Amino acid sequence: MINGLMPLLQLSDSQFPSGAFSHSFGFETYIQEDVVKGTESFKQALIIFLKKQLIFNDGLACRLAYESMERGSPEDLMDIDHVLFATCVARETREGNRKMGERLAKLCMELYPSPDLSEYLSWIKKKEAYGHPAVVLAVVYHSLDIPKDSALETFLFTNLSSLVQNAVRGIPMGQTAGQKILLVLQPYVIEAVESILGLSPDDLGAGSPGLEIAQMHHERLNVRLFMS
């Protein structure tokens, strides 16, 4: 029996090769346009990103996918997968999530295989599903008997931590400043989990127009560090 803490630590490690290291998901546009200029403005941008983007999209999708596993209805993953793909307006971000999802599914099948993950990966390979990290990780968390609230906290924190590490390179800012931001964000993550648990499935896909525009502008930046 694997201690549930250890897989969470592994899956949330900044060195875990999910592909997130290559993506800024629109933040590089904000940096180049001087919307994000340093530690304080980046922290505020992350809080907005958490409240407006992660809660209603990836976070809620992770919860719904986890609950479909609880119900024994893995076929519902297909609907969640399709909604996530269809509601992602920016091409780079849409393709980034797809590539990360497939890569993560293949990697997790090597590390923490389960019948449900195998089925989801087969849909991706047959191009019946697109692949998304939120869905993959929900299936993995459930298969490892990670409680739902702990799974959501880990998922949200991992997303924020990845963006912090990318901001260290992109703004740039110091590693200590990045870790201080993550410390400040911890209570926001707990509040976000509570919000996600209270949402309806109909809330999935609520947009964040400003971020979507920044993600689309990224395609035409003259100099780029990130793929999206």
Phi, psi and omega per residue, in radians:
M1 nan 2.198 -3.130
I2 -1.487 2.323 3.011
N3 -1.075 2.197 -3.053
G4 -1.076 -0.410 -3.130
L5 -1.194 -0.635 -3.041
M6 -1.147 -0.816 3.065
P7 -1.068 -0.641 3.103
L8 -1.081 -0.745 3.114
L9 -1.113 -0.710 -3.134
Q10 -1.177 -0.828 -3.077
L11 -1.193 -0.442 -3.119
S12 -1.705 -0.012 -3.122
D13 -1.156 2.408 -3.134
S14 -1.114 -0.337 3.120
Q15 -1.554 -0.068 3.138
F16 -1.159 2.190 -2.981
P17 -1.366 1.126 3.127
S18 -1.495 -0.287 -3.074
G19 1.718 -0.118 -3.093
A20 -1.105 -0.418 -3.129
F21 -1.049 -0.398 -3.065
S22 -1.628 0.002 -2.991
H23 -2.181 2.422 3.042
S24 -1.910 -0.193 3.118
F25 0.893 0.790 3.059
G26 1.710 -0.297 -3.081
F27 -1.183 -0.487 3.114
E28 -1.121 -0.592 3.055
T29 -1.091 -0.807 3.123
Y30 -1.049 -0.639 -3.138
I31 -1.178 -0.813 -3.101
Q32 -1.225 -0.466 3.121
E33 -1.582 0.126 3.113
D34 1.098 0.388 2.985
V35 -1.304 -0.734 3.014
V36 -1.836 1.996 -3.027
K37 -1.978 -0.311 -3.076
G38 -3.042 -2.826 -3.016
T39 -1.044 -0.853 -3.057
E40 -1.167 -0.804 -3.125
S41 -1.176 -0.592 3.095
F42 -1.178 -0.733 3.113
K43 -1.020 -0.815 3.134
Q44 -1.113 -0.667 3.112
A45 -1.131 -0.668 3.117
L46 -1.155 -0.684 3.112
I47 -1.081 -0.752 3.105
I48 -1.140 -0.739 3.117
F49 -1.023 -0.745 3.119
L50 -1.115 -0.827 -3.025
K51 -1.305 -0.596 -3.020
K52 -1.773 -0.505 -3.067
Q53 -1.881 -0.999 -3.045
L54 -1.128 -0.730 -3.089
I55 -1.055 -0.824 -2.990
F56 -1.572 -0.126 -3.124
N57 -2.107 -1.591 -3.053
D58 -1.067 -0.737 -3.108
G59 -1.122 -0.843 3.118
L60 -1.141 -0.665 3.102
A61 -1.075 -0.701 3.104
C62 -1.080 -0.755 3.115
R63 -1.103 -0.799 -3.104
L64 -1.148 -0.671 3.108
A65 -1.161 -0.718 3.101
Y66 -1.062 -0.769 -3.125
E67 -1.187 -0.525 3.070
S68 -1.158 -0.563 3.054
M69 -1.209 -0.692 3.111
E70 -1.069 -0.652 -3.133
R71 -1.386 -0.157 -3.048
G72 1.252 0.631 -3.106
S73 -2.192 1.156 -3.106
P74 -1.091 -0.347 3.118
E75 -1.101 -0.396 3.110
D76 -1.183 -0.320 3.108
L77 -1.052 -0.557 -3.123
M78 -1.081 -0.776 -3.135
D79 -1.118 -0.758 3.141
I80 -1.093 -0.794 3.112
D81 -0.984 -0.809 -3.097
H82 -1.181 -0.681 3.115
V83 -1.125 -0.761 3.132
L84 -1.046 -0.728 -3.128
F85 -1.223 -0.768 -3.054
A86 -1.227 -0.527 -3.079
T87 -1.597 -0.027 3.076
C88 -1.556 1.849 -2.976
V89 -1.282 -0.745 -3.042
A90 -1.319 2.238 -3.077
R91 -1.054 -0.812 -3.110
E92 -1.043 -0.771 -3.138
T93 -1.179 -0.723 3.114
R94 -1.041 -0.813 3.138
E95 -1.235 -0.607 3.094
G96 -1.081 -0.787 3.102
N97 -1.106 -0.687 -3.134
R98 -1.111 -0.817 -3.130
K99 -1.152 -0.733 3.111
M100 -1.115 -0.699 -3.129
G101 -1.098 -0.792 -3.135
E102 -1.170 -0.751 3.127
R103 -1.081 -0.746 -3.128
L104 -1.157 -0.698 3.130
A105 -1.096 -0.755 3.129
K106 -1.134 -0.738 -3.127
L107 -1.152 -0.771 -3.118
C108 -1.210 -0.472 3.045
M109 -1.162 -0.491 3.074
E110 -1.330 -0.588 -3.034
L111 -1.647 -0.880 -3.046
Y112 -2.324 1.182 -3.065
P113 -1.191 2.628 3.048
S114 -2.694 2.733 3.123
P115 -1.042 -0.680 -3.120
D116 -1.175 -0.716 3.105
L117 -1.165 -0.668 3.098
S118 -1.061 -0.705 3.133
E119 -1.175 -0.752 3.130
Y120 -1.098 -0.747 3.118
L121 -1.106 -0.640 3.105
S122 -1.136 -0.640 3.067
W123 -1.104 -0.706 3.123
I124 -1.102 -0.814 -3.113
K125 -1.111 -0.584 3.117
K126 -1.498 0.052 3.138
K127 1.075 0.508 3.007
E128 -1.569 -0.409 3.030
A129 -2.228 2.774 -3.076
Y130 -1.611 -0.629 -3.071
G131 1.717 2.293 3.108
H132 -2.692 2.381 -3.111
P133 -1.000 -0.617 -3.113
A134 -1.081 -0.684 -3.133
V135 -1.277 -0.802 -3.135
V136 -0.996 -0.877 -3.065
L137 -1.192 -0.580 3.081
A138 -1.071 -0.736 3.127
V139 -1.136 -0.742 -3.133
V140 -1.161 -0.806 3.125
Y141 -0.992 -0.789 -3.114
H142 -1.130 -0.736 -3.112
S143 -1.127 -0.433 3.127
L144 -1.632 0.112 3.126
D145 1.075 0.580 3.041
I146 -1.356 2.216 3.118
P147 -0.990 2.580 -3.024
K148 -1.023 -0.774 -3.114
D149 -1.157 -0.665 3.092
S150 -1.158 -0.668 3.110
A151 -1.092 -0.769 -3.131
L152 -1.175 -0.741 3.094
E153 -1.021 -0.796 -3.133
T154 -1.114 -0.756 -3.114
F155 -1.080 -0.835 -3.120
L156 -1.136 -0.797 -3.106
F157 -1.102 -0.674 3.125
T158 -1.086 -0.731 3.099
N159 -1.069 -0.788 -3.138
L160 -1.177 -0.721 3.137
S161 -1.073 -0.700 3.110
S162 -1.084 -0.749 3.123
L163 -1.169 -0.619 3.084
V164 -1.093 -0.801 3.136
Q165 -1.085 -0.624 3.103
N166 -1.259 -0.574 3.100
A167 -1.197 -0.562 3.085
V168 -1.003 -0.658 3.106
R169 -1.432 -0.679 -2.945
G170 -1.456 -0.585 -3.057
I171 -1.276 -0.840 -0.255
P172 -1.484 2.962 3.040
M173 -2.573 2.883 -3.058
G174 -1.287 2.715 3.102
Q175 -1.076 -0.683 3.138
T176 -1.112 -0.726 3.105
A177 -1.068 -0.688 3.100
G178 -1.099 -0.736 3.138
Q179 -1.192 -0.582 3.079
K180 -1.146 -0.645 3.088
I181 -1.093 -0.778 3.135
L182 -1.091 -0.606 3.083
L183 -1.130 -0.787 3.134
V184 -1.107 -0.587 -3.059
L185 -1.350 -0.246 -3.047
Q186 -0.979 -0.844 3.105
P187 -1.139 -0.506 3.075
Y188 -1.153 -0.620 3.107
V189 -1.136 -0.757 3.120
I190 -1.080 -0.748 3.093
E191 -1.113 -0.666 -3.133
A192 -1.122 -0.702 3.103
V193 -1.066 -0.758 3.101
E194 -1.054 -0.709 3.111
S195 -1.124 -0.782 -3.124
I196 -1.072 -0.722 -3.122
L197 -1.149 -0.348 -3.136
G198 -1.696 -0.009 -3.087
L199 -1.474 2.770 3.044
S200 -1.606 2.666 3.042
P201 -0.974 -0.477 3.123
D202 -1.165 -0.283 3.136
D203 -1.380 -0.192 -3.093
L204 -1.110 2.246 3.073
G205 1.707 0.085 3.089
A206 -1.021 2.260 -2.972
G207 -1.486 2.857 3.016
S208 -2.228 1.517 -2.947
P209 -0.971 -0.723 -3.126
G210 -1.051 -0.772 3.139
L211 -1.180 -0.696 3.134
E212 -1.081 -0.687 3.105
I213 -1.149 -0.740 3.095
A214 -1.066 -0.688 3.120
Q215 -1.138 -0.663 3.114
M216 -1.243 -0.654 3.101
H217 -1.108 -0.498 -3.094
H218 -0.994 -0.573 -3.113
E219 -1.054 -0.425 -3.035
R220 -1.966 0.231 3.066
L221 -1.168 2.501 -3.111
N222 -1.212 -0.705 3.136
V223 -2.179 2.288 -3.077
R224 -2.352 2.387 3.000
L225 -1.660 -0.449 -2.985
F226 -2.068 2.809 -3.111
M227 -1.399 -0.349 -3.132
S228 -2.582 nan nan
